[in-house]
Amino acid sequence: MTGTTDRRLDEHHSVGELVGQATEQLSELVRQEMQLAKMELAEKGRRAGRGGGMLGAAGAVAYVGLMALAATGVAALSLVLPVWAAALIVTAVLFLVAAVLAKTGRTQLGRATPPKPERTLGSVRADVDEIKERAHR
């Protein structure tokens, strides 16, 4: 006899084979979802870092602005208009820069919170719904 082995057609798989395939597919799906979550959290972390850096820069510029304001007060008390007027203009410009940096930094921080991978969570929910639907068939 040349062949008494069980030949199965491609569409006829054993339960063990089907469970093995499902396990492999589920494992691959979980790996892909984890990779997506890592990428999404990394992006949010970068945004939070940029926002925090801009807020730090705003604080530094505001400090320099306060120093310039102090110099303006001294100049106003000891000299005539042109010196303190120039110092006051510099102070106003520095505070304007600080305001722009603070606003931009706050916007960046707002985009980074909450630090949860929303797209990934949505994708995982869709995957779970799909698995549940196929399991009930």
DSSP file (Angstrom, degrees, kcal/mol; ACC not computed):
  #  RESIDUE AA STRUCTURE BP1 BP2  ACC     N-H-->O    O-->H-N    N-H-->O    O-->H-N    TCO  KAPPA ALPHA  PHI   PSI    X-CA   Y-CA   Z-CA
    1    1 A M              0   0    0      0, 0.0     3,-0.2     0, 0.0     0, 0.0   0.000 360.0 360.0 360.0 135.8    0.0    0.0    0.0
    2    2 A T        +     0   0    0      1,-0.2     2,-0.3     2,-0.0     0, 0.0   0.749 360.0  10.4 -92.2 -24.5    1.3    3.3   -1.0
    3    3 A G        +     0   0    0      1,-0.1    -1,-0.2     2,-0.0     0, 0.0  -0.709  43.2 153.3-164.2 107.6   -0.6    5.6    1.2
    4    4 A T        +     0   0    0     -2,-0.3    -1,-0.1    -3,-0.2     2,-0.1   0.210  47.0 124.9-111.1  12.9   -2.9    5.2    4.1
    5    5 A T  S    S-     0   0    0      1,-0.1     2,-0.8     0, 0.0    -2,-0.0  -0.362  72.8-102.4 -72.0 154.3   -2.2    8.7    5.6
    6    6 A D        -     0   0    0     -2,-0.1     2,-0.6     1,-0.0    -1,-0.1  -0.669  37.0-161.7 -78.7 108.8   -5.1   11.0    6.2
    7    7 A R        -     0   0    0     -2,-0.8     2,-0.4    -3,-0.0    -1,-0.0  -0.837   7.0-167.0 -96.0 120.9   -5.1   13.5    3.4
    8    8 A R        -     0   0    0     -2,-0.6     2,-0.1     2,-0.0     5,-0.1  -0.863  18.2-126.0-107.7 141.0   -7.1   16.6    4.2
    9    9 A L    >   -     0   0    0     -2,-0.4     3,-1.9     1,-0.1    -1,-0.0  -0.406  34.7-102.5 -74.3 161.5   -8.1   19.2    1.7
   10   10 A D  T 3  S+     0   0    0      1,-0.3    -1,-0.1    -2,-0.1    -2,-0.0   0.813 122.1  52.8 -57.0 -32.1   -7.1   22.8    2.4
   11   11 A E  T 3  S+     0   0    0      1,-0.2     2,-0.7     2,-0.0    -1,-0.3   0.543  98.1  72.3 -84.6  -3.9  -10.6   23.7    3.6
   12   12 A H    <   +     0   0    0     -3,-1.9     2,-0.3     0, 0.0    -1,-0.2  -0.872  62.7 163.8-114.3  98.5  -10.7   20.8    6.1
   13   13 A H        -     0   0    0     -2,-0.7    -3,-0.0     1,-0.1     2,-0.0  -0.833  37.3-110.9-112.2 151.6   -8.5   21.5    9.1
   14   14 A S     >  -     0   0    0     -2,-0.3     4,-2.4     1,-0.1     5,-0.2  -0.311  30.7-110.0 -73.3 163.9   -8.5   19.7   12.4
   15   15 A V  H  > S+     0   0    0      1,-0.2     4,-2.8     2,-0.2     5,-0.2   0.896 120.3  54.7 -61.3 -40.1   -9.6   21.6   15.6
   16   16 A G  H  > S+     0   0    0      2,-0.2     4,-2.3     1,-0.2    -1,-0.2   0.902 108.3  48.0 -60.9 -42.0   -6.0   21.6   16.8
   17   17 A E  H  > S+     0   0    0      2,-0.2     4,-2.6     1,-0.2    -1,-0.2   0.916 112.4  48.9 -65.1 -42.6   -4.8   23.2   13.6
   18   18 A L  H  X S+     0   0    0     -4,-2.4     4,-2.6     2,-0.2    -2,-0.2   0.909 111.7  48.5 -64.5 -41.6   -7.6   25.8   13.8
   19   19 A V  H  X S+     0   0    0     -4,-2.8     4,-2.5     2,-0.2    -1,-0.2   0.907 111.5  51.1 -64.2 -40.8   -6.8   26.6   17.4
   20   20 A G  H  X S+     0   0    0     -4,-2.3     4,-2.4    -5,-0.2    -2,-0.2   0.921 111.4  46.9 -61.4 -44.7   -3.1   26.9   16.5
   21   21 A Q  H  X S+     0   0    0     -4,-2.6     4,-2.8     2,-0.2     5,-0.2   0.921 112.4  49.8 -63.2 -43.4   -3.9   29.3   13.7
   22   22 A A  H  X S+     0   0    0     -4,-2.6     4,-2.6     1,-0.2     5,-0.2   0.902 110.6  50.4 -63.1 -40.1   -6.2   31.4   15.9
   23   23 A T  H  X S+     0   0    0     -4,-2.5     4,-2.5     2,-0.2    -1,-0.2   0.926 111.8  47.3 -63.6 -44.8   -3.5   31.5   18.6
   24   24 A E  H  X S+     0   0    0     -4,-2.4     4,-2.5     2,-0.2    -2,-0.2   0.928 113.8  47.4 -61.3 -45.6   -0.9   32.7   16.1
   25   25 A Q  H  X S+     0   0    0     -4,-2.8     4,-2.4     1,-0.2    -2,-0.2   0.908 113.0  48.1 -64.7 -41.4   -3.2   35.3   14.6
   26   26 A L  H  X S+     0   0    0     -4,-2.6     4,-2.5    -5,-0.2    -1,-0.2   0.900 111.3  51.1 -65.6 -40.4   -4.2   36.6   18.1
   27   27 A S  H  X S+     0   0    0     -4,-2.5     4,-2.3    -5,-0.2    -2,-0.2   0.923 111.6  47.0 -62.3 -44.4   -0.6   36.7   19.1
   28   28 A E  H  X S+     0   0    0     -4,-2.5     4,-2.4     2,-0.2    -2,-0.2   0.897 111.3  52.1 -64.2 -40.5    0.3   38.7   16.0
   29   29 A L  H  X S+     0   0    0     -4,-2.4     4,-2.4     2,-0.2    -2,-0.2   0.918 109.6  48.7 -62.3 -44.0   -2.7   41.0   16.6
   30   30 A V  H  X S+     0   0    0     -4,-2.5     4,-2.4     2,-0.2    -2,-0.2   0.913 110.8  51.0 -63.5 -42.3   -1.6   41.7   20.2
   31   31 A R  H  X S+     0   0    0     -4,-2.3     4,-2.2     1,-0.2    -2,-0.2   0.923 111.5  47.7 -60.2 -44.1    2.0   42.5   19.0
   32   32 A Q  H  X S+     0   0    0     -4,-2.4     4,-2.3     1,-0.2    -2,-0.2   0.901 111.6  49.7 -64.8 -40.9    0.7   44.9   16.4
   33   33 A E  H  X S+     0   0    0     -4,-2.4     4,-2.4     2,-0.2    -1,-0.2   0.889 110.3  50.7 -65.9 -38.5   -1.6   46.7   18.9
   34   34 A M  H  X S+     0   0    0     -4,-2.4     4,-2.4     2,-0.2    -2,-0.2   0.900 109.7  50.5 -65.2 -40.4    1.3   47.0   21.4
   35   35 A Q  H  X S+     0   0    0     -4,-2.2     4,-2.2     2,-0.2    -2,-0.2   0.919 110.9  49.2 -62.8 -43.1    3.5   48.5   18.7
   36   36 A L  H  X S+     0   0    0     -4,-2.3     4,-2.4     1,-0.2    -2,-0.2   0.906 110.5  50.5 -62.4 -42.1    0.8   51.0   17.8
   37   37 A A  H  X S+     0   0    0     -4,-2.4     4,-2.5     1,-0.2     5,-0.2   0.906 109.5  50.8 -63.7 -41.4    0.3   51.9   21.4
   38   38 A K  H  X S+     0   0    0     -4,-2.4     4,-2.1     1,-0.2    -1,-0.2   0.919 111.4  47.9 -62.5 -43.0    4.1   52.5   21.9
   39   39 A M  H  X S+     0   0    0     -4,-2.2     4,-2.0     2,-0.2    -2,-0.2   0.916 113.0  48.1 -64.0 -42.6    4.2   54.7   18.8
   40   40 A E  H  X S+     0   0    0     -4,-2.4     4,-2.0     1,-0.2    -2,-0.2   0.908 112.6  47.4 -66.7 -42.0    1.2   56.7   20.0
   41   41 A L  H  X S+     0   0    0     -4,-2.5     4,-2.2     1,-0.2    -1,-0.2   0.859 109.1  54.9 -67.9 -34.4    2.5   57.2   23.5
   42   42 A A  H  X S+     0   0    0     -4,-2.1     4,-2.2    -5,-0.2    -1,-0.2   0.912 107.8  49.7 -63.9 -41.4    5.9   58.2   22.2
   43   43 A E  H  X S+     0   0    0     -4,-2.0     4,-2.2     1,-0.2    -2,-0.2   0.921 111.2  48.5 -63.3 -43.7    4.3   61.0   20.1
   44   44 A K  H  X S+     0   0    0     -4,-2.0     4,-2.3     1,-0.2    -1,-0.2   0.878 110.0  53.0 -64.9 -36.0    2.3   62.2   23.1
   45   45 A G  H  X S+     0   0    0     -4,-2.2     4,-2.3     2,-0.2    -1,-0.2   0.900 107.5  50.8 -64.4 -40.9    5.5   62.2   25.1
   46   46 A R  H  X S+     0   0    0     -4,-2.2     4,-2.5     2,-0.2    -2,-0.2   0.917 110.6  49.4 -62.7 -42.5    7.3   64.3   22.5
   47   47 A R  H  X S+     0   0    0     -4,-2.2     4,-2.6     1,-0.2    -2,-0.2   0.921 110.8  49.4 -62.6 -43.0    4.5   66.8   22.5
   48   48 A A  H  X S+     0   0    0     -4,-2.3     4,-2.6     1,-0.2    -1,-0.2   0.895 110.7  51.2 -63.4 -38.8    4.5   67.0   26.3
   49   49 A G  H  X S+     0   0    0     -4,-2.3     4,-2.4     2,-0.2    -2,-0.2   0.920 111.0  46.9 -64.2 -44.2    8.3   67.6   26.2
   50   50 A R  H  X S+     0   0    0     -4,-2.5     4,-2.3     2,-0.2    -2,-0.2   0.927 113.5  48.8 -63.2 -44.1    8.0   70.4   23.7
   51   51 A G  H  X S+     0   0    0     -4,-2.6     4,-2.2     1,-0.2    -2,-0.2   0.915 112.1  48.1 -62.6 -43.5    5.2   72.0   25.7
   52   52 A G  H  X S+     0   0    0     -4,-2.6     4,-2.2     1,-0.2    -1,-0.2   0.890 110.8  51.9 -64.1 -39.2    7.2   71.8   28.9
   53   53 A G  H  X S+     0   0    0     -4,-2.4     4,-2.5     2,-0.2    -2,-0.2   0.902 109.5  49.1 -63.2 -41.3   10.2   73.2   27.2
   54   54 A M  H  X S+     0   0    0     -4,-2.3     4,-2.5     2,-0.2    -2,-0.2   0.887 110.2  50.8 -67.0 -37.8    8.3   76.2   25.9
   55   55 A L  H  X S+     0   0    0     -4,-2.2     4,-2.0     2,-0.2    -1,-0.2   0.895 110.7  49.8 -65.8 -37.8    6.8   76.8   29.3
   56   56 A G  H  X S+     0   0    0     -4,-2.2     4,-2.1     2,-0.2    -2,-0.2   0.915 111.0  48.9 -63.6 -42.7   10.3   76.7   30.8
   57   57 A A  H  X S+     0   0    0     -4,-2.5     4,-2.7     1,-0.2     5,-0.2   0.890 108.5  54.3 -63.5 -38.8   11.5   79.2   28.1
   58   58 A A  H  X S+     0   0    0     -4,-2.5     4,-2.4     1,-0.2    -1,-0.2   0.902 108.1  49.8 -61.8 -40.2    8.5   81.4   28.9
   59   59 A G  H  X S+     0   0    0     -4,-2.0     4,-2.1     2,-0.2    -1,-0.2   0.905 111.3  48.5 -64.1 -41.5    9.6   81.5   32.5
   60   60 A A  H  X S+     0   0    0     -4,-2.1     4,-2.3     2,-0.2    -2,-0.2   0.922 113.1  46.8 -65.3 -43.6   13.1   82.3   31.7
   61   61 A V  H  X S+     0   0    0     -4,-2.7     4,-2.4     1,-0.2    -2,-0.2   0.889 110.8  52.8 -66.3 -38.0   12.1   85.1   29.3
   62   62 A A  H  X S+     0   0    0     -4,-2.4     4,-2.3    -5,-0.2    -1,-0.2   0.886 107.9  51.7 -63.9 -37.5    9.6   86.4   31.9
   63   63 A Y  H  X S+     0   0    0     -4,-2.1     4,-2.1     2,-0.2    -2,-0.2   0.934 110.0  47.7 -63.5 -45.7   12.5   86.5   34.5
   64   64 A V  H  X S+     0   0    0     -4,-2.3     4,-2.5     1,-0.2    -2,-0.2   0.887 109.8  55.3 -61.1 -37.3   14.6   88.5   32.0
   65   65 A G  H  X S+     0   0    0     -4,-2.4     4,-2.4     1,-0.2    -2,-0.2   0.899 106.2  49.7 -62.0 -41.0   11.6   90.8   31.5
   66   66 A L  H  X S+     0   0    0     -4,-2.3     4,-2.2     2,-0.2    -1,-0.2   0.893 110.0  50.9 -64.8 -38.8   11.4   91.4   35.2
   67   67 A M  H  X S+     0   0    0     -4,-2.1     4,-2.4     2,-0.2    -2,-0.2   0.918 111.2  48.1 -63.8 -42.4   15.1   92.3   35.3
   68   68 A A  H  X S+     0   0    0     -4,-2.5     4,-2.3     1,-0.2    -2,-0.2   0.883 109.3  53.6 -65.3 -37.0   14.6   94.7   32.4
   69   69 A L  H  X S+     0   0    0     -4,-2.4     4,-2.2     2,-0.2    -1,-0.2   0.897 108.5  49.6 -64.1 -39.0   11.6   96.2   34.2
   70   70 A A  H  X S+     0   0    0     -4,-2.2     4,-2.2     2,-0.2    -2,-0.2   0.923 110.8  49.2 -63.9 -43.7   13.8   96.8   37.3
   71   71 A A  H  X S+     0   0    0     -4,-2.4     4,-2.6     1,-0.2    -2,-0.2   0.868 109.2  54.2 -62.9 -34.9   16.4   98.4   35.1
   72   72 A T  H  X S+     0   0    0     -4,-2.3     4,-2.7     2,-0.2    -2,-0.2   0.913 107.0  50.0 -65.0 -42.7   13.7  100.5   33.6
   73   73 A G  H  X S+     0   0    0     -4,-2.2     4,-1.9     2,-0.2    -2,-0.2   0.914 112.2  47.2 -62.2 -42.6   12.5  101.7   37.0
   74   74 A V  H  X S+     0   0    0     -4,-2.2     4,-1.9     1,-0.2     5,-0.2   0.934 113.7  47.8 -63.2 -45.7   16.1  102.6   38.0
   75   75 A A  H  X S+     0   0    0     -4,-2.6     4,-2.2     1,-0.2     9,-0.3   0.882 109.6  53.7 -63.8 -37.2   16.6  104.4   34.7
   76   76 A A  H  < S+     0   0    0     -4,-2.7    -1,-0.2     1,-0.2    -2,-0.2   0.867 111.9  44.6 -66.4 -35.9   13.3  106.3   35.0
   77   77 A L  H  < S+     0   0    0     -4,-1.9    -1,-0.2    -5,-0.2    -2,-0.2   0.819 122.6  34.4 -77.1 -30.3   14.2  107.6   38.5
   78   78 A S  H  < S+     0   0    0     -4,-1.9     2,-0.2    -5,-0.2    -2,-0.2   0.654 117.3  37.0-102.9 -17.0   17.8  108.6   37.6
   79   79 A L  S  < S-     0   0    0     -4,-2.2     2,-0.1    -5,-0.2     0, 0.0  -0.727  82.7 -89.4-130.5 178.0   17.6  109.8   34.1
   80   80 A V    >>  -     0   0    0     -2,-0.2     3,-1.0     1,-0.0     4,-0.9  -0.329  57.7 -79.3 -84.7 170.6   15.5  111.7   31.6
   81   81 A L  H 3> S+     0   0    0      1,-0.2     4,-2.6     2,-0.2     5,-0.3   0.741 114.6  64.2 -44.7 -48.8   12.9  110.1   29.3
   82   82 A P  H 3> S+     0   0    0      0, 0.0     4,-1.8     0, 0.0    -1,-0.2   0.844 102.9  46.9 -56.6 -39.5   14.9  108.6   26.5
   83   83 A V  H <> S+     0   0    0     -3,-1.0     4,-2.1     2,-0.2    -2,-0.2   0.963 118.2  38.6 -69.0 -51.4   16.8  106.0   28.5
   84   84 A W  H  X S+     0   0    0     -4,-0.9     4,-2.7    -9,-0.3    -1,-0.2   0.842 112.7  57.9 -70.6 -30.2   13.9  104.6   30.5
   85   85 A A  H  X S+     0   0    0     -4,-2.6     4,-2.0    -5,-0.2    -1,-0.2   0.924 108.3  46.6 -63.5 -42.2   11.6  104.8   27.5
   86   86 A A  H  X S+     0   0    0     -4,-1.8     4,-2.1    -5,-0.3    -2,-0.2   0.925 113.2  48.8 -63.9 -43.8   14.0  102.6   25.5
   87   87 A A  H  X S+     0   0    0     -4,-2.1     4,-2.3     1,-0.2    -2,-0.2   0.879 109.7  52.7 -64.0 -37.0   14.3  100.2   28.5
   88   88 A L  H  X S+     0   0    0     -4,-2.7     4,-2.4     2,-0.2    -1,-0.2   0.889 107.4  51.5 -65.9 -38.9   10.5  100.1   28.8
   89   89 A I  H  X S+     0   0    0     -4,-2.0     4,-2.3     2,-0.2    -2,-0.2   0.926 110.1  49.3 -63.1 -44.2   10.1   99.2   25.2
   90   90 A V  H  X S+     0   0    0     -4,-2.1     4,-2.4     1,-0.2    -2,-0.2   0.917 110.7  51.0 -60.2 -43.2   12.6   96.3   25.5
   91   91 A T  H  X S+     0   0    0     -4,-2.3     4,-2.4     1,-0.2    -2,-0.2   0.916 109.0  50.4 -60.7 -44.5   10.7   95.1   28.6
   92   92 A A  H  X S+     0   0    0     -4,-2.4     4,-2.0     1,-0.2    -1,-0.2   0.909 110.5  49.5 -61.7 -42.3    7.4   95.2   26.7
   93   93 A V  H  X S+     0   0    0     -4,-2.3     4,-2.3     2,-0.2    -1,-0.2   0.918 110.1  51.0 -63.8 -42.8    8.8   93.2   23.9
   94   94 A L  H  X S+     0   0    0     -4,-2.4     4,-2.3     1,-0.2    -2,-0.2   0.907 110.5  48.4 -62.6 -41.7   10.3   90.6   26.2
   95   95 A F  H  X S+     0   0    0     -4,-2.4     4,-2.3     2,-0.2    -1,-0.2   0.865 109.2  53.7 -66.9 -34.4    6.9   90.1   28.0
   96   96 A L  H  X S+     0   0    0     -4,-2.0     4,-2.2     2,-0.2    -2,-0.2   0.927 109.1  48.3 -63.7 -44.0    5.2   89.8   24.7
   97   97 A V  H  X S+     0   0    0     -4,-2.3     4,-2.5     1,-0.2    -2,-0.2   0.917 110.7  51.7 -61.3 -43.2    7.6   87.0   23.7
   98   98 A A  H  X S+     0   0    0     -4,-2.3     4,-2.6     1,-0.2    -1,-0.2   0.897 108.9  50.9 -60.8 -40.7    7.0   85.3   27.1
   99   99 A A  H  X S+     0   0    0     -4,-2.3     4,-2.4     2,-0.2    -1,-0.2   0.914 110.7  48.0 -64.3 -42.8    3.3   85.4   26.5
  100  100 A V  H  X S+     0   0    0     -4,-2.2     4,-2.5     2,-0.2    -2,-0.2   0.925 113.3  47.9 -64.6 -44.4    3.6   83.9   23.1
  101  101 A L  H  X S+     0   0    0     -4,-2.5     4,-2.7     1,-0.2     5,-0.2   0.912 112.2  49.6 -62.2 -43.1    5.8   81.1   24.4
  102  102 A A  H  X S+     0   0    0     -4,-2.6     4,-2.5     2,-0.2    -2,-0.2   0.917 112.0  47.7 -63.5 -43.5    3.5   80.4   27.3
  103  103 A K  H  X S+     0   0    0     -4,-2.4     4,-2.1     2,-0.2    -2,-0.2   0.931 114.1  46.5 -63.4 -45.6    0.5   80.2   25.1
  104  104 A T  H  X S+     0   0    0     -4,-2.5     4,-2.2     1,-0.2    -2,-0.2   0.912 113.5  49.1 -64.2 -42.7    2.2   77.9   22.6
  105  105 A G  H  X S+     0   0    0     -4,-2.7     4,-2.3     1,-0.2    -1,-0.2   0.898 110.1  50.6 -63.4 -41.4    3.6   75.7   25.4
  106  106 A R  H  X S+     0   0    0     -4,-2.5     4,-2.3    -5,-0.2    -1,-0.2   0.896 109.3  51.5 -64.2 -39.7    0.2   75.4   27.0
  107  107 A T  H  X S+     0   0    0     -4,-2.1     4,-1.7     2,-0.2    -2,-0.2   0.922 109.6  50.0 -62.1 -44.0   -1.4   74.4   23.7
  108  108 A Q  H  X S+     0   0    0     -4,-2.2     4,-1.0     1,-0.2    -2,-0.2   0.907 111.1  48.6 -61.8 -42.5    1.3   71.7   23.2
  109  109 A L  H  X S+     0   0    0     -4,-2.3     4,-0.7     1,-0.2     3,-0.4   0.886 107.9  55.4 -65.2 -37.6    0.7   70.3   26.7
  110  110 A G  H >< S+     0   0    0     -4,-2.3     3,-0.5     1,-0.2    -1,-0.2   0.854 106.2  51.2 -63.2 -34.5   -3.1   70.3   26.1
  111  111 A R  H 3< S+     0   0    0     -4,-1.7    -1,-0.2     1,-0.2    -2,-0.2   0.753 106.8  55.0 -73.0 -23.7   -2.6   68.2   23.0
  112  112 A A  H 3< S+     0   0    0     -4,-1.0    -1,-0.2    -3,-0.4    -2,-0.2   0.596  90.8 120.1 -87.6 -11.2   -0.5   65.6   24.9
  113  113 A T    <<  +     0   0    0     -4,-0.7     0, 0.0    -3,-0.5     0, 0.0  -0.828  55.7  35.4-111.7 150.1   -3.1   64.9   27.6
  114  114 A P  S    S-     0   0    0      0, 0.0     2,-2.1     0, 0.0    -1,-0.1   0.625  81.7-142.4 -73.9 151.4   -4.5   62.6   28.6
  115  115 A P        +     0   0    0      0, 0.0    -2,-0.1     0, 0.0    -3,-0.1  -0.250  59.0 118.6 -81.6  55.2   -1.5   60.3   27.9
  116  116 A K  S    S-     0   0    0     -2,-2.1     2,-1.8   -76,-0.0     3,-0.2  -0.937  74.0-113.4-118.1 145.1   -3.5   57.3   26.7
  117  117 A P     >  +     0   0    0      0, 0.0     4,-2.6     0, 0.0     5,-0.2  -0.529  39.6 176.1 -76.8  85.4   -3.2   55.8   23.3
  118  118 A E  H  > S+     0   0    0     -2,-1.8     4,-2.2     1,-0.2     5,-0.2   0.884  75.5  49.1 -63.1 -42.9   -6.7   56.7   22.1
  119  119 A R  H  > S+     0   0    0      1,-0.2     4,-2.2     2,-0.2    -1,-0.2   0.918 113.0  48.3 -63.8 -41.3   -6.3   55.4   18.5
  120  120 A T  H  > S+     0   0    0      2,-0.2     4,-2.8     1,-0.2    -2,-0.2   0.916 109.6  51.9 -65.3 -43.0   -4.9   52.1   19.8
  121  121 A L  H  X S+     0   0    0     -4,-2.6     4,-2.5     1,-0.2    -1,-0.2   0.908 110.4  49.1 -60.3 -41.2   -7.7   51.7   22.3
  122  122 A G  H  X S+     0   0    0     -4,-2.2     4,-2.1     2,-0.2    -1,-0.2   0.902 111.8  48.9 -63.0 -40.9  -10.3   52.2   19.5
  123  123 A S  H  X S+     0   0    0     -4,-2.2     4,-2.2     2,-0.2    -2,-0.2   0.900 110.9  49.5 -66.3 -41.0   -8.5   49.7   17.4
  124  124 A V  H  X S+     0   0    0     -4,-2.8     4,-2.7     2,-0.2    -2,-0.2   0.910 109.5  52.0 -64.8 -41.8   -8.4   47.1   20.2
  125  125 A R  H  X S+     0   0    0     -4,-2.5     4,-2.5     1,-0.2    -2,-0.2   0.919 110.0  49.0 -60.0 -42.5  -12.1   47.6   20.9
  126  126 A A  H  X S+     0   0    0     -4,-2.1     4,-2.3     2,-0.2    -1,-0.2   0.901 111.1  50.3 -63.9 -39.9  -12.9   47.0   17.2
  127  127 A D  H  X S+     0   0    0     -4,-2.2     4,-2.5     2,-0.2    -2,-0.2   0.924 110.8  48.6 -63.4 -44.2  -10.7   43.9   17.3
  128  128 A V  H  X S+     0   0    0     -4,-2.7     4,-2.7     1,-0.2    -2,-0.2   0.915 111.3  50.2 -63.0 -43.1  -12.5   42.5   20.4
  129  129 A D  H  X S+     0   0    0     -4,-2.5     4,-2.5     1,-0.2    -1,-0.2   0.909 111.2  49.2 -60.9 -41.7  -15.9   43.2   18.8
  130  130 A E  H  X S+     0   0    0     -4,-2.3     4,-2.4     2,-0.2    -2,-0.2   0.911 111.6  48.4 -64.4 -42.8  -14.8   41.4   15.7
  131  131 A I  H  X S+     0   0    0     -4,-2.5     4,-2.0     2,-0.2    -2,-0.2   0.918 112.3  48.9 -64.4 -43.0  -13.6   38.4   17.6
  132  132 A K  H  X S+     0   0    0     -4,-2.7     4,-1.4     2,-0.2    -2,-0.2   0.920 111.2  50.2 -61.4 -43.5  -16.8   38.3   19.7
  133  133 A E  H  < S+     0   0    0     -4,-2.5     4,-0.3     1,-0.2     3,-0.3   0.918 112.9  45.3 -63.0 -43.5  -18.9   38.5   16.5
  134  134 A R  H >< S+     0   0    0     -4,-2.4     3,-0.8     1,-0.2    -1,-0.2   0.818 108.5  57.5 -70.9 -29.5  -17.0   35.7   14.8
  135  135 A A  H 3< S+     0   0    0     -4,-2.0    -1,-0.2     1,-0.2    -2,-0.2   0.805 103.4  54.0 -70.2 -28.2  -17.1   33.5   18.0
  136  136 A H  T 3<        0   0    0     -4,-1.4    -1,-0.2    -3,-0.3    -2,-0.2   0.520 360.0 360.0 -84.1  -5.1  -20.9   33.7   18.0
  137  137 A R    <         0   0    0     -3,-0.8    -1,-0.2    -4,-0.3    -2,-0.1   0.491 360.0 360.0 -77.2 360.0  -21.2   32.4   14.5
